[in-house]
Amino acid sequence: MDKSVAWSQVRDQGYALARLDAAWRDDEAVVLRAVQTTGMALEFASERLRAAKPVVLAAVTQDALALVHAAESLRGDRDVVRAAMKNNFMVYALAARSLREDEAFMLRMFRDEVRGQVLCGFMPQEIPELIAEALREREARKAQALAEPQ
């Protein structure tokens, strides 16, 4: 398979990355296209690319929950977490502990960046279950996408 075929497959369905050979899952252009289509396809990227900031930024911009598949080092990166939280503020719970404990950063994020997302009556204790529910929905989409014929 040449690069144009791999790129075309992930352009149409990001989860197609899962079906590609390891070499393509380590090709930055192919993986970048996959995560721009389906952020959660980051799960199938090589370890090296799950730690590549441009790839992870593209993934969390498409789907904030892709932060769950990012390398731990990037889960503590302010730019990555900011991009993810702008997409869905609840993913702050997936950020590295060191960043969650950075009170100034989190206060700035909630006050200046994601305030409009926070609804009246929101209960912080609900976040883990809301994230788990959203991840289950993504898993169902992934299973459906991977079950489709190539």
Secondary structure by P-SEA (a helix, b strand, c coil): ccaaaaaaaaaacccccccccccccccaaaaaaaaaacccccccccccccccaaaaaaaaaacccccccccccccccaaaaaaaaaaccccccccccccccaaaaaaaaaaccccccccccccccaaaaaaaaaaaaaaaaaaaaaaccc
